[in-house]
Amino acid sequence: MKIRFIYANTPFWRAEIGRIALHLGGVTFEDLRIDREEYSRVRDIGKLDDGTKIPFRQIPCLNIDGQSINQTGGISRFCGKLSGLYPHNDLVQAALIDQVIDMASDITNLLGASMREEDENKKKEIRIQLSKGDLSRKISFLEELLTENSWHWMAGNEMTIADIAIWRLMGWLTSGAVDHIPRTLLKPFPNIKNVCKQVGSYPKIVEWVNMTYPENYSMGNPN
């Protein structure tokens, strides 16, 4: 099986779930990182410069033996199954993981309006209000999930792709890369912080970070 993982040269959570899952599973894959110029062409014609089709003209994209698939959930589940971080036959466990991945998307989508806002003062105000309101509220629901179920991980007592998603999402939010979102965002959420700490200290993930992350990229402080 020839696998190509297509994304930009940044450790955003939507891509890192699949990349890290494959790495943890010892699955050989091509980690193809395209630049902004090529991505702009992808959005225009739906193909890489080498002709690889990109469904929906967006990334991440996974190409398996010449067949391209898209969307975070589908890619993550495929990579998770290959690596043992997503179940093949346990429907309930799969759904518990899926709900966390979908919540990660919900949290990311909250920032959409501020990403499009060109007025810096308005952007600042939107993000301040988000941090105090809906953003913290959504994260509190994840905290409740852990607390009410006495879980050590996001979907039970073993690490899955759900934990990788939350670790990288929270790392992004608290890295300073998202202006006006406080680095202390996770202070009220000890269980989420603990999940991030466990993932971030996992030896094979430390290896991946040291091997692949841009030198000037801030990991944030989700711990």
MARBA-3410 file (N, C-alpha, C, O; in Angstrom, 1 decimal):
223
0.8,-1.2,0.0,0.0,0.0,0.0,0.9,1.3,0.0,1.7,1.4,0.9 ~ 0.7,2.1,-1.0,1.4,3.4,-1.1,0.6,4.5,-0.6,-0.5,4.8,-1.1 ~ 1.0,5.2,0.5,0.2,6.2,1.1,1.0,7.5,1.0,2.2,7.6,1.3 ~ 0.3,8.6,0.5,0.8,9.9,0.5,-0.1,10.8,1.3,-1.3,10.8,1.1 ~ 0.4,11.5,2.3,-0.3,12.4,3.2,0.0,13.8,2.7,1.1,14.2,2.8
-1.1,14.5,2.3,-0.9,15.8,1.6,-1.4,16.9,2.5,-2.6,17.0,2.8 ~ -0.6,17.8,2.9,-1.0,19.0,3.7,0.1,20.1,3.6,1.1,19.9,2.8 ~ 0.0,21.2,4.3,1.0,22.2,4.4,2.0,21.9,5.4,1.9,20.9,6.2 ~ 3.1,22.6,5.5,4.1,22.4,6.5,3.8,23.1,7.8,4.5,24.0,8.2 ~ 2.8,22.6,8.4,2.3,23.1,9.7,1.7,22.0,10.5,1.0,21.2,9.9
1.8,22.0,11.8,1.2,20.9,12.6,-0.2,21.2,13.1,-0.5,21.0,14.3 ~ -1.1,21.6,12.2,-2.4,21.8,12.5,-3.1,20.5,12.8,-2.8,19.4,12.2 ~ -4.1,20.5,13.7,-4.6,19.2,14.3,-5.3,18.4,13.2,-5.2,17.2,13.3 ~ -5.9,19.0,12.2,-6.6,18.2,11.2,-5.7,17.3,10.4,-6.1,16.2,10.0 ~ -4.5,17.7,10.3,-3.5,16.8,9.6,-2.7,16.0,10.6,-2.4,14.8,10.2
-2.4,16.5,11.7,-1.6,15.8,12.7,-2.2,14.5,13.2,-1.5,13.6,13.6 ~ -3.5,14.4,13.2,-4.2,13.2,13.7,-3.7,12.0,12.8,-3.1,11.0,13.3 ~ -3.8,12.2,11.5,-3.5,11.1,10.6,-2.0,10.9,10.5,-1.5,9.8,10.6 ~ -1.2,12.0,10.4,0.3,11.9,10.3,0.8,11.1,11.5,1.6,10.2,11.4 ~ 0.4,11.5,12.7,1.0,10.9,13.9,0.5,9.5,14.1,1.2,8.6,14.5
-0.8,9.3,13.8,-1.3,7.9,13.9,-0.5,6.9,13.0,-0.1,5.9,13.4 ~ -0.2,7.4,11.8,0.6,6.5,10.9,2.0,6.3,11.5,2.6,5.2,11.4 ~ 2.6,7.4,12.0,3.9,7.3,12.6,3.9,6.3,13.8,4.8,5.5,13.9 ~ 2.9,6.5,14.7,2.8,5.6,15.8,2.7,4.1,15.4,3.2,3.2,16.1 ~ 1.9,3.9,14.3,1.7,2.5,13.9,2.8,1.9,13.0,2.7,0.8,12.6
3.9,2.7,12.8,5.0,2.3,12.0,4.6,2.1,10.6,5.2,1.3,9.9 ~ 3.6,2.8,10.1,3.1,2.7,8.7,4.0,3.6,7.8,4.0,4.8,8.1 ~ 4.6,3.1,6.8,5.4,3.9,5.9,4.5,4.8,5.0,3.5,4.3,4.4 ~ 4.8,6.1,5.0,4.0,7.0,4.1,4.8,8.2,3.7,5.8,8.5,4.3 ~ 4.4,8.8,2.6,5.1,10.0,2.1,4.4,11.2,2.7,3.2,11.4,2.5
5.1,12.0,3.5,4.6,13.2,4.1,4.8,14.4,3.2,5.8,15.1,3.3 ~ 3.9,14.6,2.3,4.0,15.6,1.3,3.5,16.9,1.8,2.3,17.0,2.1 ~ 4.3,17.9,1.9,3.9,19.2,2.4,4.0,20.3,1.3,5.1,20.6,0.8 ~ 2.9,20.8,0.9,2.8,21.7,-0.3,2.9,23.1,0.2,2.5,23.4,1.4 ~ 3.3,24.1,-0.6,3.4,25.5,-0.2,2.1,26.2,-0.6,1.2,25.6,-1.2
2.0,27.4,-0.2,0.8,28.2,-0.4,0.5,28.4,-1.9,-0.7,28.4,-2.3 ~ 1.5,28.5,-2.7,1.3,28.7,-4.1,0.7,27.5,-4.8,-0.2,27.6,-5.6 ~ 1.2,26.3,-4.4,0.6,25.1,-5.0,-0.8,24.9,-4.4,-1.7,24.5,-5.2 ~ -1.1,25.2,-3.2,-2.4,25.1,-2.6,-3.4,26.0,-3.3,-4.5,25.7,-3.5 ~ -2.9,27.2,-3.7,-3.8,28.2,-4.4,-4.2,27.5,-5.8,-5.3,27.7,-6.2
-3.2,26.8,-6.4,-3.6,26.2,-7.6,-4.5,25.0,-7.4,-5.4,24.7,-8.2 ~ -4.3,24.3,-6.3,-5.3,23.2,-6.0,-6.7,23.7,-5.9,-7.6,23.1,-6.4 ~ -6.9,24.9,-5.2,-8.2,25.5,-5.1,-8.8,25.9,-6.4,-10.0,25.9,-6.6 ~ -8.0,26.2,-7.4,-8.4,26.6,-8.7,-8.8,25.4,-9.6,-9.8,25.4,-10.3 ~ -8.0,24.3,-9.5,-8.1,23.2,-10.5,-8.4,21.9,-9.9,-8.7,20.9,-10.6
-8.2,21.7,-8.5,-8.5,20.5,-7.8,-7.5,19.4,-8.0,-7.7,18.2,-7.8 ~ -6.2,19.8,-8.4,-5.2,18.9,-8.5,-3.8,19.5,-8.0,-3.7,20.7,-8.0 ~ -2.9,18.6,-7.6,-1.6,19.0,-7.3,-0.9,19.3,-8.6,-1.4,18.9,-9.7 ~ 0.3,19.9,-8.5,1.1,20.1,-9.8,1.4,18.8,-10.5,1.7,18.8,-11.7 ~ 1.5,17.7,-9.7,1.9,16.4,-10.4,0.7,15.7,-10.9,0.8,14.6,-11.4
-0.5,16.3,-10.8,-1.7,15.7,-11.3,-2.6,15.0,-10.3,-3.7,14.6,-10.7 ~ -2.1,14.8,-9.1,-2.9,14.1,-8.1,-4.2,14.9,-7.8,-4.2,16.1,-7.5 ~ -5.3,14.2,-7.9,-6.6,14.8,-7.6,-6.8,15.1,-6.1,-6.4,14.3,-5.3 ~ -7.4,16.2,-5.8,-7.7,16.6,-4.5,-9.2,16.9,-4.3,-9.6,17.9,-4.7 ~ -9.9,15.9,-3.8,-11.4,16.1,-3.7,-11.7,17.3,-2.9,-11.1,17.6,-1.9
-12.8,18.0,-3.3,-13.3,19.2,-2.7,-12.3,20.3,-2.7,-12.6,21.4,-2.1 ~ -11.1,20.1,-3.3,-10.1,21.2,-3.5,-9.6,21.7,-2.2,-9.4,22.9,-2.0 ~ -9.5,20.8,-1.2,-9.0,21.3,0.1,-8.1,20.2,0.7,-8.1,19.0,0.3 ~ -7.3,20.6,1.7,-6.4,19.7,2.4,-6.7,19.7,3.9,-7.3,20.7,4.4 ~ -6.4,18.6,4.6,-5.6,17.5,4.3,-6.3,16.6,3.3,-7.5,16.5,3.2
-5.4,15.8,2.5,-5.9,14.8,1.6,-5.0,13.6,1.8,-3.8,13.8,1.9 ~ -5.6,12.5,1.7,-4.8,11.2,1.8,-5.0,10.5,0.4,-6.1,10.3,0.0 ~ -3.8,10.1,-0.2,-3.8,9.4,-1.4,-3.3,8.0,-1.2,-2.2,7.8,-0.7 ~ -4.2,7.0,-1.5,-3.8,5.6,-1.2,-3.8,4.8,-2.5,-4.9,4.6,-3.1 ~ -2.6,4.4,-2.9,-2.5,3.7,-4.2,-3.2,4.4,-5.3,-3.8,3.8,-6.2
-3.1,5.7,-5.3,-3.6,6.6,-6.4,-5.0,7.1,-6.2,-5.5,7.9,-6.9 ~ -5.7,6.6,-5.1,-7.1,7.0,-4.8,-7.0,8.1,-3.7,-6.5,7.8,-2.6 ~ -7.6,9.2,-4.0,-7.5,10.3,-3.0,-8.8,10.3,-2.2,-9.9,10.1,-2.7 ~ -8.7,10.6,-0.9,-9.8,10.8,0.0,-9.6,12.1,0.8,-8.5,12.5,1.0 ~ -10.7,12.7,1.2,-10.6,13.9,1.9,-11.5,13.9,3.1,-12.2,13.0,3.4
-11.4,15.0,3.8,-12.2,15.3,5.1,-11.5,14.7,6.3,-11.0,13.5,6.3 ~ -11.4,15.5,7.3,-10.6,15.1,8.5,-11.1,13.8,9.1,-10.3,12.9,9.5 ~ -12.4,13.6,9.3,-12.9,12.4,9.9,-12.5,11.2,9.2,-12.1,10.2,9.8 ~ -12.8,11.2,7.8,-12.5,10.0,7.1,-11.0,9.6,7.1,-10.6,8.5,7.2 ~ -10.2,10.6,6.9,-8.7,10.4,6.9,-8.3,9.9,8.2,-7.5,9.0,8.3
-8.8,10.5,9.3,-8.3,10.2,10.7,-8.7,8.7,11.0,-7.9,8.0,11.6 ~ -9.9,8.3,10.6,-10.4,7.0,10.9,-9.6,5.9,10.2,-9.2,4.9,10.7 ~ -9.3,6.2,8.9,-8.5,5.3,8.1,-7.1,5.1,8.7,-6.7,4.0,8.9 ~ -6.4,6.2,9.1,-5.1,6.2,9.7,-5.2,5.5,11.0,-4.2,4.8,11.4 ~ -6.2,5.8,11.8,-6.4,5.2,13.1,-6.5,3.7,13.1,-6.0,3.0,13.9
-7.3,3.2,12.1,-7.5,1.8,11.9,-6.1,1.1,11.6,-5.8,0.1,12.1 ~ -5.4,1.7,10.7,-4.1,1.1,10.3,-3.1,1.1,11.5,-2.3,0.2,11.6 ~ -3.3,2.0,12.4,-2.3,2.1,13.6,-2.8,1.5,14.9,-2.0,1.4,15.8 ~ -4.0,1.1,14.9,-4.6,0.5,16.1,-5.1,1.6,17.1,-5.3,1.3,18.3 ~ -5.3,2.8,16.6,-5.8,3.9,17.5,-7.3,4.2,17.2,-7.8,5.2,17.7
-7.9,3.3,16.4,-9.3,3.4,16.1,-9.9,2.0,15.9,-9.2,1.3,15.2 ~ -11.0,1.7,16.5,-11.4,0.3,16.5,-12.0,-0.1,15.1,-12.5,0.7,14.4 ~ -11.8,-1.4,14.8,-12.3,-2.0,13.6,-13.8,-2.4,13.7,-14.6,-2.3,12.8 ~ -14.1,-3.0,14.9,-15.4,-3.7,15.1,-16.2,-3.2,16.3,-17.3,-3.6,16.5 ~ -15.7,-2.3,17.1,-16.4,-1.8,18.3,-17.1,-0.5,17.9,-16.5,0.6,17.9
-18.4,-0.6,17.6,-19.2,0.5,17.2,-19.3,1.6,18.2,-19.3,2.8,17.9 ~ -19.5,1.2,19.5,-19.7,2.2,20.5,-18.4,3.0,20.7,-18.4,4.2,20.8 ~ -17.3,2.2,20.8,-16.0,2.9,21.0,-15.7,3.8,19.8,-15.1,4.9,20.0 ~ -16.0,3.4,18.7,-15.8,4.3,17.5,-16.6,5.5,17.6,-16.1,6.6,17.3 ~ -17.8,5.4,18.0,-18.7,6.6,18.2,-18.2,7.6,19.2,-18.3,8.8,19.1
-17.6,7.0,20.3,-17.1,7.8,21.4,-15.9,8.7,20.9,-15.7,9.8,21.2 ~ -15.1,8.0,20.0,-14.0,8.8,19.4,-14.5,9.8,18.4,-14.0,10.9,18.4 ~ -15.5,9.4,17.6,-16.0,10.3,16.6,-16.6,11.6,17.2,-16.4,12.7,16.6 ~ -17.2,11.5,18.3,-17.9,12.6,18.9,-16.8,13.7,19.3,-17.1,14.9,19.3 ~ -15.6,13.2,19.7,-14.6,14.1,20.1,-14.0,14.8,18.9,-13.7,16.0,18.9
-13.8,14.0,17.8,-13.3,14.6,16.6,-14.2,15.7,16.1,-13.8,16.7,15.6 ~ -15.5,15.4,16.1,-16.5,16.4,15.7,-16.5,17.6,16.6,-16.7,18.7,16.1 ~ -16.3,17.4,17.9,-16.3,18.6,18.8,-15.1,19.4,18.5,-15.1,20.7,18.6 ~ -14.0,18.8,18.1,-12.8,19.5,17.8,-13.1,20.4,16.6,-12.6,21.6,16.5 ~ -13.8,19.9,15.6,-14.2,20.7,14.4,-15.1,21.8,14.9,-15.0,23.0,14.4
-16.1,21.6,15.8,-17.0,22.6,16.3,-16.2,23.7,16.9,-16.5,24.9,16.7 ~ -15.2,23.4,17.7,-14.4,24.4,18.4,-13.6,25.2,17.4,-13.5,26.4,17.5 ~ -13.0,24.5,16.4,-12.2,25.2,15.4,-13.1,26.2,14.6,-12.7,27.3,14.3 ~ -14.3,25.7,14.3,-15.3,26.6,13.5,-15.7,27.8,14.2,-16.1,28.8,13.5 ~ -15.6,27.8,15.5,-16.0,29.0,16.3,-15.1,30.2,15.9,-15.5,31.4,16.0
-13.9,29.9,15.4,-12.9,31.0,15.1,-13.1,31.5,13.7,-12.4,32.4,13.2 ~ -14.0,30.9,12.9,-14.2,31.2,11.5,-14.4,32.7,11.2,-13.7,33.3,10.4 ~ -15.3,33.3,12.0,-15.7,34.7,11.7,-14.5,35.6,12.0,-14.2,36.6,11.3 ~ -13.7,35.3,13.1,-12.6,36.2,13.4,-11.4,36.0,12.4,-10.7,36.9,12.1 ~ -11.4,34.8,11.8,-10.3,34.5,10.8,-10.6,35.4,9.5,-9.7,35.8,8.9
-11.9,35.6,9.3,-12.2,36.4,8.1,-12.3,37.9,8.3,-12.3,38.7,7.4 ~ -12.2,38.3,9.6,-12.3,39.7,10.0,-11.0,40.5,9.7,-9.9,40.0,10.2 ~ -11.1,41.5,8.9,-9.9,42.3,8.5,-9.6,43.4,9.5,-8.4,43.8,9.6 ~ -10.6,43.9,10.2,-10.3,45.0,11.2,-9.8,44.3,12.4,-10.4,43.5,13.1 ~ -8.5,44.7,12.8,-7.8,44.1,13.9,-8.5,44.3,15.2,-8.5,43.5,16.1
-9.1,45.5,15.4,-9.8,45.8,16.7,-11.1,44.9,16.8,-11.4,44.4,17.9 ~ -11.8,44.7,15.7,-13.0,43.9,15.7,-12.6,42.4,16.0,-13.3,41.7,16.7 ~ -11.5,42.0,15.3,-11.0,40.6,15.5,-10.7,40.4,17.0,-11.0,39.4,17.6 ~ -10.0,41.4,17.6,-9.6,41.2,19.0,-10.8,41.1,19.9,-10.8,40.3,20.8 ~ -11.8,41.9,19.6,-13.0,41.9,20.5,-13.8,40.6,20.3,-14.2,40.0,21.3
-13.9,40.1,19.1,-14.5,38.8,18.8,-13.8,37.7,19.6,-14.5,36.8,20.2 ~ -12.5,37.7,19.6,-11.8,36.6,20.2,-11.7,36.7,21.7,-11.7,35.7,22.4 ~ -11.8,37.9,22.2,-11.9,38.0,23.7,-13.2,37.5,24.1,-13.3,36.8,25.1 ~ -14.3,37.8,23.4,-15.6,37.3,23.8,-15.7,35.8,23.6,-16.3,35.1,24.4 ~ -15.1,35.3,22.6,-15.1,33.8,22.4,-14.4,33.1,23.5,-14.9,32.1,24.0
-13.2,33.7,24.0,-12.5,33.0,25.0,-13.3,33.0,26.3,-13.2,32.0,27.1 ~ -14.0,34.0,26.6,-14.8,34.1,27.8,-16.1,33.3,27.6,-16.7,32.9,28.6 ~ -16.6,33.1,26.4,-17.9,32.5,26.2,-17.9,31.2,25.5,-17.5,30.2,26.2 ~ -18.2,31.1,24.2,-18.4,29.8,23.6,-17.2,28.9,23.5,-17.4,27.7,23.6 ~ -16.0,29.5,23.4,-14.8,28.7,23.3,-14.6,27.9,24.6,-14.4,26.7,24.6
-14.6,28.7,25.7,-14.5,28.0,27.0,-15.6,27.1,27.3,-15.4,26.0,27.9 ~ -16.8,27.4,26.9,-18.0,26.6,27.1,-17.8,25.2,26.4,-18.1,24.2,27.0 ~ -17.4,25.3,25.1,-17.2,24.0,24.4,-16.1,23.1,25.1,-16.3,21.9,25.2 ~ -15.0,23.8,25.5,-13.9,23.0,26.1,-14.4,22.5,27.4,-14.0,21.4,27.8 ~ -15.3,23.2,28.1,-15.8,22.7,29.4,-16.6,21.4,29.2,-16.7,20.6,30.1
-17.3,21.3,28.0,-18.0,20.0,27.7,-17.1,18.8,27.6,-17.4,17.7,28.0 ~ -15.9,19.1,27.0,-14.9,18.0,26.9,-14.4,17.7,28.3,-14.2,16.5,28.6 ~ -14.2,18.7,29.1,-13.8,18.4,30.5,-14.8,17.6,31.3,-14.5,16.7,32.0 ~ -16.1,17.9,31.1,-17.2,17.1,31.7,-17.1,15.7,31.2,-17.4,14.8,32.0 ~ -16.9,15.5,30.0,-16.8,14.1,29.4,-15.8,13.3,30.2,-16.1,12.1,30.5
-14.6,13.9,30.5,-13.6,13.2,31.2,-14.0,13.0,32.7,-13.8,11.9,33.2 ~ -14.5,14.0,33.3,-14.8,14.0,34.7,-15.9,13.0,35.0,-15.8,12.2,35.9 ~ -17.0,13.1,34.2,-18.2,12.2,34.5,-17.9,10.8,34.3,-18.6,9.9,34.9 ~ -17.0,10.5,33.4,-16.7,9.1,33.0,-15.5,8.5,33.7,-15.1,7.4,33.6 ~ -14.8,9.4,34.5,-13.5,9.0,35.1,-12.5,8.5,34.1,-11.8,7.5,34.5
-12.5,9.1,32.9,-11.5,8.6,31.9,-10.2,9.3,32.1,-10.1,10.4,32.5 ~ -9.1,8.6,31.7,-7.8,9.2,31.6,-7.5,9.7,30.2,-6.6,10.5,30.1 ~ -8.3,9.2,29.2,-8.1,9.7,27.9,-9.5,10.1,27.4,-10.5,10.0,28.0 ~ -9.5,10.7,26.2,-10.8,11.4,25.7,-11.9,10.4,25.4,-13.1,10.7,25.5 ~ -11.6,9.1,25.1,-12.6,8.2,24.8,-12.4,6.8,25.6,-12.6,5.8,25.0
-12.0,6.9,26.8,-11.8,5.7,27.6,-10.4,5.7,28.3,-10.0,6.8,28.8 ~ -9.8,4.6,28.4,-8.6,4.5,29.2,-7.4,4.1,28.4,-6.4,3.6,28.9 ~ -7.5,4.3,27.1,-6.4,4.1,26.1,-6.3,5.2,25.2,-7.3,5.8,24.8 ~ -5.1,5.6,24.7,-5.0,6.7,23.8,-5.5,6.3,22.4,-5.3,5.2,21.9 ~ -6.3,7.2,21.8,-6.8,7.0,20.5,-6.6,8.3,19.7,-5.9,9.2,20.1
-7.1,8.3,18.4,-6.9,9.5,17.6,-7.6,10.7,18.2,-7.3,11.8,17.9 ~ -8.6,10.5,19.1,-9.3,11.6,19.7,-8.4,12.4,20.6,-8.5,13.6,20.6 ~ -7.4,11.7,21.3,-6.5,12.4,22.1,-5.5,13.2,21.3,-5.1,14.3,21.7 ~ -5.0,12.7,20.2,-4.1,13.4,19.4,-4.8,14.7,18.9,-4.2,15.7,18.8 ~ -6.1,14.6,18.5,-6.8,15.7,18.0,-6.9,16.8,19.0,-6.6,18.0,18.7
-7.3,16.5,20.3,-7.4,17.5,21.3,-6.1,18.1,21.7,-6.0,19.3,22.0 ~ -5.0,17.2,21.8,-3.7,17.8,22.1,-3.3,18.8,21.1,-2.8,19.9,21.5 ~ -3.4,18.5,19.8,-2.9,19.5,18.9,-3.8,20.7,18.8,-3.4,21.8,18.5 ~ -5.2,20.5,18.9,-6.1,21.6,18.9,-5.8,22.6,20.0,-5.7,23.8,19.8 ~ -5.6,22.0,21.2,-5.4,22.9,22.4,-4.0,23.5,22.3,-3.8,24.7,22.7
-3.0,22.8,21.7,-1.7,23.4,21.5,-1.7,24.6,20.6,-1.1,25.6,20.8 ~ -2.5,24.4,19.5,-2.7,25.5,18.6,-3.3,26.8,19.2,-2.9,27.9,19.1 ~ -4.4,26.5,20.0,-5.2,27.6,20.6,-4.3,28.3,21.6,-4.5,29.5,21.8 ~ -3.4,27.6,22.3,-2.6,28.3,23.4,-1.2,28.6,23.0,-0.4,28.9,23.8 ~ -0.9,28.5,21.7,0.4,28.7,21.2,0.8,30.2,21.0,2.0,30.5,20.9
-0.2,31.0,21.0,0.1,32.4,20.6,-0.1,32.6,19.1,-0.1,33.8,18.6 ~ -0.3,31.5,18.3,-0.5,31.6,16.9,-1.9,32.2,16.6,-2.0,32.9,15.5 ~ -2.8,32.1,17.5,-4.1,32.7,17.3,-4.2,33.9,18.2,-4.4,33.8,19.4 ~ -4.0,35.0,17.6,-4.0,36.3,18.3,-5.2,36.5,19.2,-6.3,36.2,18.8 ~ -4.9,37.0,20.4,-6.0,37.4,21.4,-6.7,36.2,22.0,-7.7,36.4,22.8
-6.2,35.0,21.8,-6.7,33.9,22.6,-5.6,33.6,23.7,-4.5,33.4,23.4 ~ -6.0,33.7,25.0,-5.0,33.6,26.0,-4.3,32.3,26.1,-5.0,31.2,25.9 ~ -3.1,32.3,26.4,-2.3,31.1,26.6,-2.8,30.3,27.8,-2.5,29.1,28.0 ~ -3.5,31.0,28.7,-4.0,30.4,29.9,-5.4,29.8,29.7,-6.1,29.5,30.7 ~ -5.8,29.6,28.5,-7.2,29.2,28.2,-7.6,27.9,28.9,-8.7,27.7,29.3
-6.6,27.0,29.1,-7.0,25.7,29.7,-6.8,25.6,31.2,-7.0,24.6,31.8 ~ -6.5,26.8,31.8,-6.3,26.8,33.3,-7.5,26.2,34.1,-7.2,25.5,35.0 ~ -8.7,26.4,33.7,-9.8,25.9,34.4,-10.1,24.4,34.1,-11.1,23.8,34.7 ~ -9.3,23.8,33.2,-9.7,22.4,32.8,-8.5,21.4,33.0,-7.8,21.1,32.1 ~ -8.4,21.0,34.3,-7.2,20.1,34.6,-7.2,18.8,33.9,-6.2,18.3,33.6
-8.4,18.2,33.6,-8.4,16.9,32.9,-8.0,17.0,31.4,-7.3,16.1,30.9 ~ -8.4,18.1,30.8,-8.0,18.3,29.4,-6.5,18.6,29.4,-5.7,18.0,28.5 ~ -6.0,19.3,30.4,-4.5,19.6,30.4,-3.8,18.3,30.7,-2.7,18.1,30.1 ~ -4.3,17.4,31.4,-3.7,16.1,31.7,-3.6,15.3,30.5,-2.6,14.6,30.2 ~ -4.7,15.2,29.7,-4.6,14.5,28.4,-3.6,15.1,27.5,-2.8,14.3,26.9
-3.5,16.4,27.4,-2.5,17.0,26.6,-1.1,16.7,27.0,-0.2,16.4,26.2 ~ -0.9,16.6,28.4,0.4,16.3,28.9,0.8,14.9,28.6,1.9,14.6,28.2 ~ -0.2,13.9,28.7,0.1,12.5,28.4,0.5,12.3,26.9,1.4,11.6,26.6 ~ -0.3,13.0,26.0,0.0,12.9,24.6,1.4,13.5,24.3,2.2,12.9,23.6 ~ 1.6,14.7,24.8,2.8,15.4,24.5,4.1,14.8,25.0,5.2,15.1,24.5
4.0,13.9,26.0,5.1,13.3,26.5,5.3,11.8,26.0,6.3,11.2,26.4 ~ 4.4,11.4,25.2,4.5,10.0,24.6,5.7,9.9,23.8,5.9,10.7,22.8 ~ 6.6,8.9,24.0,7.9,8.9,23.4,7.9,9.0,21.9,8.7,9.8,21.3 ~ 7.0,8.2,21.2,7.0,8.3,19.7,6.4,9.6,19.2,6.8,10.0,18.1 ~ 5.6,10.3,20.0,5.1,11.6,19.6,6.2,12.6,19.8,6.3,13.5,19.0
6.9,12.5,20.9,8.1,13.4,21.1,9.1,13.3,19.9,9.6,14.2,19.4 ~ 9.3,12.0,19.5,10.1,11.8,18.3,9.6,12.4,17.1,10.3,13.0,16.3 ~ 8.3,12.4,16.9,7.6,13.0,15.7,7.8,14.5,15.7,8.1,15.1,14.7 ~ 7.6,15.1,16.9,7.7,16.5,17.0,9.1,17.0,16.7,9.3,17.9,15.9 ~ 10.1,16.3,17.3,11.5,16.7,17.0,11.9,16.5,15.6,12.7,17.2,15.1
11.2,15.6,14.9,11.6,15.2,13.5,10.9,16.1,12.5,11.5,16.4,11.4 ~ 9.7,16.6,12.8,8.9,17.2,11.7,8.4,18.6,11.9,8.1,19.3,11.0 ~ 8.3,19.1,13.2,7.7,20.4,13.4,8.7,21.5,13.0,9.9,21.4,13.2 ~ 8.2,22.6,12.3,9.1,23.7,12.0,9.8,24.2,13.2,9.2,24.3,14.3 ~ 11.0,24.6,13.1,11.8,25.0,14.2,11.3,26.2,14.9,11.4,26.4,16.2
10.6,27.1,14.2,10.1,28.3,14.8,8.7,28.2,15.2,8.0,29.2,15.5 ~ 8.1,27.0,15.2,6.7,26.8,15.6,6.6,26.7,17.1,7.2,25.8,17.7 ~ 5.7,27.5,17.7,5.4,27.4,19.1,4.4,26.2,19.3,3.3,26.2,18.7 ~ 4.7,25.3,20.2,3.8,24.2,20.6,2.7,24.7,21.5,1.7,23.9,21.7 ~ 2.8,25.9,22.0,1.8,26.3,23.0,2.1,25.7,24.3,3.1,25.1,24.5
1.2,25.9,25.2,1.4,25.4,26.6,0.1,24.8,27.2,-0.4,25.2,28.2 ~ -0.3,23.7,26.5,-1.6,23.1,27.0,-1.4,22.3,28.2,-2.3,21.8,28.8 ~ -0.1,22.1,28.7,0.2,21.3,29.9,0.0,22.1,31.1,0.2,21.6,32.2
END
